[in-house]
Amino acid sequence: MSNKEEILENGKEDMNNANKASDYGADQIQILEGLEAVRRRPGMYIGSTSSRGLHHLVYEIVDNSVDEALAGFCSKIVVTINKDNSITVKDDGRGIPVDINEKAGIPAVEVVFTILHAGGKFGGGGYKVSGGLHGVGASVVNALSKSLTVRVKRNGKIHEQTYEYGNATKKLEVVGTCEESDTGTEVTFVPDETIFEETVYDFDILRRRLRETAFLTKGLKIVLIDDRGEEPVKKKFHYEGGINEFVKYLNKGRKGLYEEPIYCEGKVGEGEHEVYVEVSIQHNDGYNENILSFVNNINTPDGGTHVEGFRRSLARTLNKYAREKKILKDKDENFAGEDFREGLTAVISIKIQEPQFEGQTKQKLGNSEARGAVDSIVSENLTYFLEQNPNEAKDICRKAAVAREARIKARQARETTRKNALSISALPGKLADCSDKDPKKCEIFIVEGDSAGGSAKKARVRATQAILPLRGKILNVEKARIDKIFDNAEIQTMITAFGTGISDDFDISKLRYDKIIIMTDADVDGAHIDTLMLTFFYRYMPELIKQGHVYLAMPPLYQLTRNKKVYYAYSDDELNQIISEVGRDNQNKIQRYKGLGEMDASQLWETTMDPETRILKKVVVDEEFIEEVDETFSVLMGDEVEPRREFIEANAKFVQNLDI
């Protein structure tokens, strides 16, 4: 066979193989039996197989117990992280039914743990309201667990069944007796390490979620125990005040405009259309809006119709009051909704029988009846509060009036900033920009002072590294209204240099640099500047952090020279390690850097700016800790001294290098 014939023959064979591969007939349709679909595509059911998905397993089981509490049959939930990192969730509810389900032919508890879209949440009187939307929680946890054991106390007997990888390993059996009044469910599971990227539970992540759940379920006791250490760690959560205590907690570090939160509660509709509404409101002396919303105890970070109803009612009711009391004159325009929401902390919690969420992750509510229900309940209760508390009502309106004035000034300044951002010629004069125009290749160093700025400009790669020196410390935005922020020269410079705008005008697609690197001295003042910068980014350009564009440079603390060889140390421990390696004698020359200005351009490049050798810390915000992040900024940068003192005392043991 000639080479040409061989090539043609091989080509025909490849073509035949391709045709077979592209066949699409009945045999190509796969049917995934039982829980196999969950194991094949776990992300569809729990969001991801990362740490977030791992912890979501706990939430699903806990939410089932909370549903019992919402139905009025559970008063206590205990969550334990066992020594082997398995999880046990125990409640004192009614216990999952153990009798035979006629349709499935197996015990109801087995149905719950082995069949998708099965449970007491689809009508039939099991639960009036529920956080579990699709009835997949228990079965999904079972499918994604190496092993799972469920124990049910019901009718004076203790029933037990075990599973592996979602499949029952034995039939439900009675393993003991108990008092008739002693009821409840206990679930212990071990996550499947072949499914999850990590299988070690984070105590703080669970603590935050369980505390939130206790706030939202008035009177429910939740205990979290970590048995992995030498001594058990235990946290108890129990809030008789419910979401009012939640609002007070969120406002820690701020001074309330009025002492007690405004509590709005009520029901709208009947039967399956009934919506139960709870809203707690408190203005503080700050300027940031903080609204948390929940449906059947499930957080809805993207809001939805219940939040729309709240905002609409708040603006309409307060504007009506302001007009009736002549705070707004006939010639005056109404306050904007954002004017009333300046410095507002609110928790919106509704219970509804048939919630319509966007996907299994339940990020946003879509029920139209929720909008009207929240609007109605807030309007009625808020009107009553305003009439009964005229001094507090006037304080709310005065704060809104000042906010409106600041908003108008800020709008004018914003227009100027927007025009500047559109013009390259309007870039700040102090900015030493880079020549490459591809943002993905560019980075900007924000440095404090002309001395460090001078060294950085000499050290940089002009094509891709921009330098922006700032004078002194920027404005503490936690204590300033938006108009003052726009008036601040240093902040104005950054806004113009980045090109994105801020707040409502922010547009990440216009960002001129892929990396924004805060480069300050390794001392207390440098740390303070870092905090001020991060506060500004977090409050007014949060997407910069969320999308991974903000970094902290890590300049060395020491330079050690020995026999013309140079070493850099970034901590006292690292310095001691270097000394132990090279020897302890008078040949060592150690320089302690007090600031970036003490480094010449070559040293600054080698240690802090060279992408090949530098150390950068990427600034990230874990969504699991968003409340703690918000609280920390308020406590550290706000006006209230006592919460800041408590924070420092609680965290002093974690401080390193206090002498710097």
Secondary structure, 3 states (H helix, E strand, C coil): CCHHHHHHHHHHHHHHHHHHHCCCCHHHCCCCCCCHHHHHCCHHHHCCCCHHHHHHHHHHHHHHHHHHHHCCCCCEEEEEECCCCCEEEEECCCCCCCCEECCCCEEHHHHHHHCCCCCCCCCCCCCCCCCCCCCCHHHHHHHCEEEEEEEEEECCEEEEEEEECCEECCCCEEEEECCCCCCEEEEEEEECCCCCCCCCCCHHHHHHHHHHHHHHCCCCEEEEEECCCCCCEEEEECCCCCHHHHHHHHCCCCCECCCCCEEEEEEECCHHHCEEEEEEEEEECCCCCEEEEEECCEECCCCEHHHHHHHHHHHHHHHHHHHHCCCCCCCCCCCCHHHHCCCEEEEEEEEECCCCECCCCCCCECCHHHHHHHHHHHHHHHHHHHHHCHHHHHHHHHHHHHHHHHHHHHHHHHHHHHHHHCCHHHCCCCCECCCCCCHHHCEEEEEECHHHHHHHHHHCCCCCEEEEEECCCCCCHHHCCHHHHHHCHHHHHHHHHHCCCCHHHCCHHHCCCCEEEEECCCCHHHHHHHHHHHHHHHHHCHHHHHCCCEEEECCCCEEEEECCEEEEECCHHHHHHHHHHHCCCCCCEEEECCCHHHCCHHHHHHHHHCCCCCCEEECCCCHHHHHHHHHHHHHHHCCCHHHHHHHHHHHHHHCCCCCC
